[in-house]
C-alpha cells in the first residue's frame, strides 16, 4: 500500500500534471462515448423501423393496385354488351358474333394487364361455359350453388377451397349488378401467379410475406399449401394479424426476424412482412465497433491534448527553472520542481535583503536618476515631490528655471583632455555652477551627457523679479569658466515655471534655444528676452530672394544668381536666429532647384554625385554654404541646362512654370500668362498639359500647397494669413484643399511637423 504514495511522491511535477490531466479527461470521454453509442443505436433502430413501415405502406399500395386491377377487369368483362347477349340466349346455340366480340375484349384486357389470369364466362341457364382456361362447366358446380345467394360484388374463392382447385377464382355476376343466377364472369389466377405477385410486392428476396383477409383467410403465403387456408390462432402471424400496430424482432425458423404488419383500409387485407434482422444486427455491430474506435480515438486525442496542455502549463515553471539555473540539478531532498523553486526564491529574498543594505552606499547615483526623471517628465508632481524629499535634494522653491550649458567647440575639448580629465572637468563645472548660483537661489546640477551640464534653479520669488538675477548669475558663471579653463560655455535659460512637473517642458525649451547658437556664436547666453518673436519669423524678402536665384539660373545668368545669393546670406542673420530655420531656408532653396530640374526632365541624382541635403547640413557657417552653392551647385546646374536640349515647346512651359513660381501669391490666370507670351490660352493649356501631364490650375494649386507646407514648417505665420497669401477667399476652402493634398488639415500638419522635429 505504501508503494503507490512513494511512487507518486518521486514523480516530477511535470509528470503529475500530465497524469492529473489524463484522469480528469478519462471520465468525460467514456461518458461521451456511451452517450454517442446510445443515441446512434436509437437512431439506427428508429431508422430501421421507419424503413419497414415505409415498405409496408408501399406493399399495401401495390396490393391495393393488384386487387383493384382484378376488380376493374371483372367489372369490364361483366358489363360488356357481348357478355349480356351470350347470357341472354335461351338455348345452347350461341351466336358467333357476340362470342367473338367477348373474346376480343378478354384479349385486350389481358394484354394490358400486369397480372396473368384466365377468364371464363358461364351461363347457368344453358350450362354453357366459354373459357380461356380449358375448364368444364362441371368444375364450377359446387361453387355456383354456394354463390347463388351472394350479392353482386366481386366474390373470391380461395385456392384449395374445393377439390382440385389450385387457383384463385374471382366471380362477377352477369348481367352486372345482379345475382349469380343467370351467369358469371370468372377470373382464374394461378397459385404460381400469386407467388409472382408476392415476389413483386416484396422489396428483398429474403423477406417473407403473408396477405390475410378480414376473416383470416390466407391469400398470399411463402408456402403454397397455406394459401386459401384459415390462419391458425396459435401461429406466430396470428398476433400480428390481430394487432397491426406490433413491430418487433422474433425468432422464426432458427433466425432472427423483424416482423411488422399493416391493414388496408380499402380492401381489409392485412399484410405481414418478415425480414431477416441480420441488417439491423450488422448495423448494431458496426455501431459498437465505431463507438469503440471513437472512444479509443478520443482517449488518444485526450492523451495528446493532456501532453500538450501539461507542457504548456509547465512552460512558465520550466522558464523559471531555466532562469534560476536549477533545472535538472535540484537534489532529492526536494519533492519536485516547485519545492526546489520555492527554496531557490527564498534564497533570493535573503540575498536581496543583504543587497538592500549595500544600496544605501550608492545614494548619489539615485539622486542623479531623479534629475533624469525631472528632465524627461517621467513622474507626476506628487511623485517628484516625494522623491526629492526622501533624498533631501537641494532643490526648493515654487518656480523653477532650467539652464543648459554646453562646451563650445566640443571636438577641440575632447582632443585636449583624456577621458579621466574630462570627467573631472565635468564635475568641477557642476561645482562651479552651484557656487555661482546658490548665494541667490537653490540649485542642483546634472550631466545628462558629455559636454553638457544642466542647472536646475528654484526660487520662491515671482519670475518677473528673478529673470535679471538668473541672467546675471549665468553671465558670472560663464565668466568664471572662461577665466579658469581654455574653453568657453554657451548657456540657454528657459522661462520660469511653477512646479517640478514643468521642468521637462523647461528643459526642452532650453535645448531648443541652443539651436540659435549657430547664428549667435560661441560664449553666449540665450534667453527668451533675447529672442523676440519678430526676429524668429522668416521675412518675405528671403523667399523673394530665393525666387530670384532660381529665375536667374533658369535664364543662365550666374552673376545674378550669385548676387542674389549674397543678399540672401546677408539677410538671413537679420531675420532668423534659429539655426534649424536658417538651414531650412537653404534646404528650401535646394528643393526649388530640385523641383525645377525635375520639371525639365532631368534627374538631380544624375547631376550630383553627393546628396545635396547631407552636404548642406554638414556646413557649419553661412559663408561655407555660400561658397559651396556658388562654386559647386550653381555651375553644375548651369552646365547641365546648357547640355540639355530643350524644345521651343518645353521652353514655353518653363516660362509658364517660372511665372507660377514668381506670381503664385497673386491672382494669377492662364489668360494673363498667355497674353504675356503672345499665345492663345487654349493652345497654351494644351502645350502645358502635354509637357507636364497636368493642367494649369492643377499645377498652380499643387505649387501653392507646397509653398503652404514650407510656410507651416518654417514659420509661425497664422493659417489665415497663409490662406490669404495663397489667394483663398476663406480659411475653410484653403483647409479643404490642403487636406486633399496632404491628408491632414494645416493645423494638424504644423503640429506633426514640429513634434517630429
C-alpha positions, -999 to 999 in steps of 0.1 A, spaced: 0 0 0 29 23 6 44 18 -29 19 40 -47 23 71 -25 61 67 -26 60 64 -64 37 94 -67 60 114 -44 90 106 -66 73 118 -98 83 151 -113 56 178 -111 55 178 -149 45 141 -149 20 147 -121 4 174 -141 1 151 -172 -14 123 -151 -39 147 -135 -50 159 -169 -54 123 -182 -75 112 -152 -97 143 -154 -104 138 -191 -110 100 -189 -145 100 -174 -160 126 -198 -145 107 -227 -160 74 -217 -194 90 -208 -195 108 -242 -187 75 -260 -216 58 -241 -240 86 -249 -228 86 -285 -234 48 -288 -269 50 -272 -280 79 -294 -267 63 -326 -282 29 -317 -316 45 -310 -313 65 -343 -305 34 -363 -333 14 -347 -358 42 -354 -345 44 -390 -349 6 -394 -384 7 -381 -393 36 -403 -378 18 -432 -400 -13 -427 -431 9 -421 -425 26 -454 -420 -8 -471 -454 -19 -456 -471 12 -469 -456 7 -504 -466 -30 -503 -502 -21 -492 -503 3 -521 -491 -23 -545 -516 -49 -532 -545 -25 -535 -534 -18 -570 -533 -55 -579 -567 -62 -564 -581 -30 -580 -568 -41 -614 -585 -76 -610 -617 -58 -598 -617 -35 -628 -611 -64 -652 -640 -83 -638 -663 -52 -640 -652 -45 -675 -660 -81 -687 -692 -84 -667 -706 -52 -681 -696 -60 -717 -726 -60 -740 -714 -92 -757 -715 -109 -723 -751 -98 -719 -760 -112 -753 -743 -145 -746 -761 -149 -712 -794 -138 -726 -796 -168 -751 -821 -194 -741 -807 -223 -760 -774 -239 -764 -767 -224 -798 -747 -193 -794 -742 -167 -820 -706 -164 -830 -706 -126 -833 -712 -118 -796 -688 -146 -786 -661 -132 -809 -666 -97 -795 -664 -110 -760 -631 -130 -765 -617 -99 -783 -624 -79 -751 -608 -106 -730 -576 -105 -751 -574 -67 -749 -578 -67 -711 -552 -95 -706 -528 -77 -730 -530 -45 -709 -529 -63 -675 -497 -67 -654 -513 -99 -639 -517 -131 -658 -551 -147 -655 -576 -168 -674 -613 -158 -679 -644 -179 -680 -680 -169 -689 -707 -194 -676 -744 -195 -685 -763 -211 -656 -795 -214 -677 -779 -233 -706 -750 -247 -686 -725 -235 -711 -690 -222 -705 -668 -201 -727 -633 -200 -712 -596 -195 -719 -586 -218 -691 -599 -251 -706 -621 -258 -676 -655 -276 -679 -688 -263 -666 -689 -291 -640 -657 -276 -624 -679 -248 -611 -710 -268 -600 -705 -267 -563 -690 -232 -564 -721 -218 -582 -745 -234 -558 -727 -217 -529 -725 -184 -547 -762 -182 -557 -772 -162 -526 -743 -138 -528 -747 -102 -537 -734 -86 -569 -700 -77 -556 -668 -94 -566 -666 -128 -549 -633 -146 -540 -629 -184 -540 -595 -191 -525 -573 -219 -537 -579 -254 -522 -614 -245 -512 -627 -273 -534 -613 -305 -547 -587 -300 -575 -589 -262 -571 -554 -249 -573 -562 -214 -583 -579 -182 -570 -613 -176 -586 -630 -142 -587 -668 -143 -595 -686 -113 -610 -724 -118 -619 -736 -112 -655 -756 -91 -661 -736 -67 -640 -751 -58 -606 -772 -89 -604 -771 -123 -586 -752 -152 -599 -784 -169 -611 -780 -161 -648 -743 -162 -654 -709 -151 -642 -675 -139 -653 -648 -158 -635 -611 -147 -633 -586 -175 -628 -553 -166 -610 -530 -195 -606 -510 -201 -574 -478 -196 -594 -491 -161 -605 -500 -154 -568 -464 -162 -559 -452 -139 -587 -475 -112 -572 -460 -119 -538 -425 -116 -552 -433 -83 -568 -447 -70 -535 -416 -78 -516 -386 -54 -516 -360 -80 -508 -358 -117 -518 -351 -128 -482 -384 -113 -470 -414 -135 -462 -449 -121 -470 -484 -130 -458 -516 -114 -471 -547 -123 -450 -582 -112 -454 -605 -98 -427 -618 -133 -417 -583 -149 -415 -581 -165 -450 -546 -165 -464 -543 -150 -498 -505 -150 -501 -480 -170 -482 -444 -182 -485 -459 -217 -486 -483 -227 -514 -500 -252 -490 -511 -224 -467 -528 -203 -495 -565 -205 -490 -564 -219 -455 -575 -202 -424 -548 -186 -402 -543 -208 -370 -547 -189 -338 -516 -204 -323 -495 -193 -353 -469 -165 -350 -486 -145 -377 -520 -145 -358 -510 -119 -332 -497 -96 -359 -529 -101 -379 -550 -92 -349 -528 -63 -338 -512 -45 -368 -495 -19 -346 -470 -45 -335 -434 -42 -347 -407 -64 -331 -379 -88 -337 -387 -125 -332 -371 -160 -337 -385 -177 -368 -370 -208 -384 -339 -205 -362 -332 -170 -374 -337 -135 -360 -365 -119 -379 -381 -84 -378 -419 -86 -382 -443 -58 -389 -479 -56 -403 -504 -32 -418 -541 -34 -427 -555 -19 -458 -584 4 -451 -598 0 -487 -596 -38 -491 -595 -51 -455 -565 -72 -462 -536 -74 -437 -500 -76 -449 -475 -92 -426 -438 -88 -437 -410 -107 -421 -374 -96 -428 -342 -111 -415 -328 -89 -387 -292 -95 -398 -292 -60 -414 -301 -45 -381 -277 -68 -363 -249 -59 -387 -255 -22 -382 -256 -26 -344 -223 -45 -346 -209 -17 -368 -221 9 -343 -203 -10 -315 -171 -10 -335 -174 26 -344 -182 36 -308 -152 17 -296 -130 33 -322 -145 66 -313 -137 60 -277 -101 50 -285 -96 80 -308 -110 104 -281 -87 88 -255 -57 91 -278 -67 126 -286 -71 135 -250 -37 119 -242 -22 142 -269 -41 172 -255 -31 163 -220 5 161 -230 5 194 -250 -16 211 -223 6 199 -194 37 211 -214 21 245 -220 11 248 -183 45 236 -172 63 260 -195 63 290 -171 77 268 -144 103 255 -168 112 290 -178 117 299 -142 138 269 -137 159 279 -167 163 315 -155 171 303 -120 197 278 -134 183 250 -113 166 228 -140 176 191 -136 200 199 -107 178 200 -77 186 172 -52 163 145 -38 155 164 -6 130 184 -27 99 165 -37 96 182 -71 105 213 -91 80 236 -73 96 228 -39 131 234 -54 119 266 -70 104 278 -37 137 271 -19 156 290 -45 133 320 -43 137 320 -6 174 322 -10 170 351 -35 149 371 -10 175 366 16 202 378 -8 181 408 -18 178 418 19 215 418 22 219 438 -10 194 464 3 220 474 29 246 478 2 224 500 -20 225 528 6 261 533 -4 250 544 -39 227 572 -29 244 598 -51 236 578 -82 200 576 -71 199 614 -69 212 616 -105 184 593 -116 158 617 -100 173 645 -121 167 625 -152 131 619 -142 127 656 -137 141 664 -172 121 639 -191 88 642 -172 86 605 -163 70 611 -129 40 631 -116 43 662 -95 35 643 -63 59 615 -71 87 640 -78 79 659 -46 81 626 -26 114 615 -43 131 649 -37 121 650 0 132 614 5 167 620 -10 169 655 5 179 672 -28 189 709 -26 161 720 -49 135 741 -32 111 767 -44 78 774 -62 92 785 -96 120 768 -115 144 777 -143 164 752 -164 197 763 -177 216 741 -202 253 748 -206 273 734 -235 310 734 -241 319 754 -272 340 736 -298 335 702 -281 357 685 -306 386 706 -296 378 699 -259 378 661 -263 411 663 -282 426 684 -255 418 662 -225 418 624 -218 387 607 -205 395 608 -169 403 645 -171 371 651 -190 351 635 -161 369 656 -136 363 688 -155 326 680 -158 324 675 -120 343 708 -115 320 727 -138 290 714 -118 305 725 -85 314 759 -100 277 763 -111 265 755 -76 289 781 -62 278 807 -87 240 803 -81 235 791 -45 240 825 -30 208 838 -45 188 807 -54 186 769 -47 201 748 -74 212 714 -84 234 703 -113 232 673 -136 253 660 -165 230 642 -190 258 637 -215 294 647 -221 299 683 -230 265 694 -214 256 705 -179 220 711 -168 214 735 -139 181 733 -121 173 766 -103 145 770 -78 132 803 -63 102 815 -42 102 849 -59 80 857 -89 96 851 -122 94 887 -133 117 898 -104 141 869 -107 148 869 -145 175 896 -144 191 879 -113 192 845 -130 207 860 -162 234 878 -141 243 847 -123 246 829 -156 269 856 -170 290 853 -139 293 815 -142 304 818 -179 329 844 -169 344 822 -142 347 793 -166 363 815 -191 389 825 -165 396 790 -153 397 770 -185 410 774 -220 374 769 -234 341 787 -231 305 778 -224 272 789 -240 242 787 -218 204 788 -226 179 799 -200 143 787 -200 112 806 -187 104 803 -150 76 777 -145 57 766 -115 62 731 -100 86 702 -105 65 686 -133 71 717 -155 108 711 -156 105 687 -185 90 715 -206 116 740 -195 144 716 -203 132 711 -239 127 748 -242 163 754 -231 176 727 -255 156 743 -283 170 777 -277 205 763 -281 197 760 -318 202 797 -321 238 794 -310 249 787 -346 239 822 -356 248 840 -323 283 824 -320 302 810 -290 303 821 -254 268 835 -254 237 834 -231 205 827 -249 172 836 -232 136 842 -241 140 880 -238 168 880 -263 148 861 -289 118 883 -298 91 867 -319 96 893 -346 131 881 -354 121 844 -354 97 847 -383 113 845 -417 109 877 -437 91 876 -471 122 892 -486 140 859 -480 116 839 -502 117 867 -528 154 863 -530 151 825 -534 128 831 -564 152 855 -580 181 830 -576 161 802 -593 149 826 -621 185 837 -627 197 801 -630 168 794 -655 180 823 -676 216 811 -673 227 843 -655 253 831 -630 263 866 -619 227 875 -610 222 842 -592 254 848 -572 244 884 -564 210 873 -551 226 845 -530 250 871 -514 220 892 -505 202 861 -490 233 853 -469 233 889 -456 195 889 -450 192 856 -430 211 867 -398 189 898 -397 156 878 -396 165 843 -384 180 834 -351 174 797 -353 200 775 -370 174 750 -380 153 776 -396 184 790 -414 193 756 -427 156 751 -436 157 783 -458 187 769 -478 171 735 -478 140 751 -493 162 767 -520 177 733 -529 141 720 -531 132 748 -555 162 739 -577 155 701 -575 118 708 -585 130 730 -614 154 703 -626 127 676 -624 103 698 -644 129 700 -672 130 661 -673 164 660 -655 173 638 -625 192 655 -597 208 622 -588 224 620 -623 238 655 -619 253 654 -584 274 625 -570 268 637 -534 235 641 -515 229 679 -516 210 679 -483 235 659 -464 262 683 -477 242 713 -467 236 701 -432 273 694 -429 282 731 -433 290 750 -401 288 786 -413 267 807 -437 300 815 -456 306 778 -462 271 774 -476 276 804 -499 309 791 -513 295 757 -518 265 769 -537 284 794 -559 313 772 -567 296 737 -570 259 737 -572 251 767 -594 278 759 -621 268 722 -622 231 731 -628 240 757 -655 262 732 -673 235 705 -673 209 730 -685 232 741 -714 239 705 -724 202 695 -722 183 700 -754 151 719 -747 125 723 -774 106 756 -780 75 740 -765 94 730 -734 109 765 -731 74 779 -733 63 756 -705 94 765 -685 84 802 -688 49 794 -675 64 775 -646 86 804 -639 56 828 -639 38 804 -614 68 803 -591 71 841 -592 35 851 -590 17 822 -572 7 847 -544 -11 869 -569 -45 864 -587 -28 845 -615 -47 832 -645 -39 813 -677 -52 843 -697 -27 866 -681 3 844 -689 -10 837 -724 -12 874 -730 24 878 -718 37 851 -740 16 862 -770 -2 828 -774 -38 818 -772 -50 804 -738 -63 772 -754 -30 765 -772 -10 773 -741 -32 750 -720 -28 721 -745 10 725 -746 12 728 -708 -9 696 -704 12 677 -729 45 686 -712 36 683 -675 7 659 -677 -13 684 -656 -34 713 -665 -25 748 -655 -49 751 -625 -38 717 -611 -1 728 -613 -9 762 -597 -28 746 -568 0 720 -563 27 746 -561 7 768 -537 2 738 -514 39 731 -514 46 767 -505 20 765 -478 37 734 -464 70 753 -464 55 782 -445 38 759 -420 71 741 -413 95 770 -412 75 799 -399 49 810 -373 27 827 -398 -10 820 -390 -31 797 -412 -54 826 -420 -25 847 -434 -12 817 -453 -46 811 -469 -48 848 -479 -13 846 -493 -23 816 -514 -53 837 -527 -81 818 -510 -112 837 -500 -116 819 -467 -97 795 -444 -123 768 -449 -116 765 -486 -79 765 -480 -81 739 -453 -102 716 -475 -78 718 -505 -48 714 -482 -63 683 -466 -70 668 -500 -33 674 -509 -17 662 -476 -43 641 -459 -45 663 -428 -57 698 -420 -30 726 -420 -31 730 -382 -26 693 -376 2 692 -402 21 721 -385 18 702 -351 30 669 -366 59 687 -383 71 703 -351 66 672 -330 87 652 -354 115 678 -354 
